[in-house]
Amino acid sequence: MLFRAFKYTIYLLLAINIVLFFQEDYLAARETFGSNIGWGNFVEAFSATIDTAAWVVLLLLFELETAVISDERLRGGLKWLLMAVRSICYVFIGWAFWGYLGKLGLVSGHEPFVIANVCELVGTGFTWLSDLDEYLPIDAAACAALSGSDLVRINGTQIIGTPDAAAAAVRLAWVDVINAGDWIIIVLMLEVEVLLQLRGRLTEALMRASKLVKGVLYAILFAAAAYWGVLGDFLDFWDAFLWLVAFIFIEMNIFKWQAETAEEAEPGLPVEASS
């Protein structure tokens, strides 16, 4: 009972992160796109929000299939309904991944910015790059900090910053891309495992091979979370940590599901497909 409460608390915290990422994306989008947000750049502006929302729905689907709904009920109309919702989630996840690539391209495109006195930009609408998706107004304090430094400007925006800050933003954007791509590979592997399990073909040998591959993929995700933690980007670190814990639960569900099916199967006979 306590374990289940802890698991669903993790899922709830991930749902709350949707709101937190929306707030962060919205503030950043006002600086990068102003009032020119449309369908062409919407996913680039709100990639983290779209990505997190789609993943939360997908996580709940995995939970339903691997721990809540019995094999006997995973057929017919319910099976097709879950597949339809899952397909929509993958469309949004792929769309968000494209948005991460677009954001990487945006912050990678910058050029030297020369101005005699940075303080002239106070109150003009220019902002300075503090972190990826964090653009702060140029005030007296920022003016003093930026004066005398080499500056760059993100192409097509009123965002300036030091070359070091711009390089750090590019690195963070790369981590976003790698992290998102890594999760896509992991979830596709989980989809294959669920499909094989439902057909009675998920053998221990396949499980062992899958664990080896996913061990490397999860190690990359841990490295990304550590990188965010060291840089002090708490929301990204917290979100990454929660997702790792959440998918440990899904992995445990599949392991338990496969073990129970193996115990129920008669020796020497294949497990009857349930859907």
Summary of the structure (lengths in Angstrom):
residues: 275
radius of gyration: 22.7
end to end distance: 29.4
largest distance: 81.7
contacts: 803
relative contact order: 0.12
helix: 72%
strand: 7%
